[in-house]
């Protein structure tokens, strides 16, 4: 009789242990979905002379992919993001330039025109 009770007790314990392993996949799925959210592309649009200047700031999360669209309709330009050392190269007047990067360093970074030296935007990565 004692053997039957011990066997039933062992089966109950094993069943309880096996049901707790079902929690791990749920935790893994939740972690994976947060990674997908962090990978969203942040779009920033800058039109020189309209919505640009050293007082314009944009804050992005560390690890985000950032895509900046730049337009100078008045003259040829060359845009550069300090700290990340990414640049558009020379862009004819009225043509859009796109700079894309992963915000993998925290801090404040100036986007400027290499033609005028003007700061167009400050990006804060945190």
N, C-alpha and C positions, 0 to 999 in steps of 0.2 A: 504494500500500500504506500509505504514511504517512497519507493522507487517511482511510482506513478505520480505522486505529488511533486517530486523533484523534477521529473521529466516535463510535467505541465509548467512548472516554474521556469525551467530553462527555455521552453518554447515561447512563453510569454515574454521573457527577457529578450530573446532573439528577435521577436516580432517588434518589440518596442525599439530596439536598436536599428532595425532595417527601416522603420518609418522615419527616423530622424535623418537618414541619408537623402531623403527627398527634399530637404530644405536647401542643400548646397546648390542644386541647379537654379533655384529661384534667385539666390544671392548672386550667382554668376551672371544671369540674365540682366539683373539690375545694374551690375557694374558695366556690362557691355553697352547698355543703352546710354549711360552717362558719357561714355567715350564718344558715341555717335553725336550727342548734343554738343560736345566740345569741338567737334570737327566741322561745325557749320561755318560757312564763309560769311564774313562780315563785309558788307559793301559800303564804301565811303565814296562820295562824289564831291569833287572840288572843281569849281569854275573860278579861274583866276580873276580877281577884281569884283566878284559877286558874293561868293561865300567863303572867301579865303582870308587869312591873316593870322598873325601870331596869337591873337586872342581866341581863335577857334581851336577847341580841343575835342578829341574823341577818345573815349576810354574803351579798351578791349581787354578781354580775358587772356591771361597767359595761356599759350597753346593754340589760340585761335588762328585760323587762316584769314588774312585780311587782304581785300582787293580794293585798291584805290583807283578810281577813274579820274583823270585830270584833263582839263580843257583850258587852253588859253586861246581865245578866238582872236585876240588882237595881234599876237606876234609868235614867232617861233620860240620854243622854250625847251628846257632840259631840266627834268625834275629829279630830285635825289632825296632819299630818306636816310638821314644820319643815324648811325648806330647799327643799322642793318646793312648799310652800304649797298642798297639796291637803287638803281636809277632807270629812267625811261630811255635815255639817249635823246638825241635831238628829235623834236616833234614839230612838224610844220604848223603854222597858225591855223586854228580851226579844226585840227585833228585831235582825237582823243588818245591819250596815253593811258596804259594800265600798268600799275605796279602791284604785284602780288607777293606776299611773304607769309611765313608762319611766325607769329609773335611769340618767339621762344626765349626772349630776354625781357626782364621787367625793367621799367623805367619810363622816362619821357624822351620822345624822339621827335626831332623837327623834320618836317617835309619842306623843302625849299626849292625855289627856282634857281638854277645855276646861271641863268641869264641875268636876272635882276638882283639876286641875292636875297630876295624877299622870303620870309617864312610864311608858308601858306597854311600850315596846319601843325598842331602838336598832338602826337599820339601818345597816350598814356597806356602802358601795358602793366596790368596787375593781376 
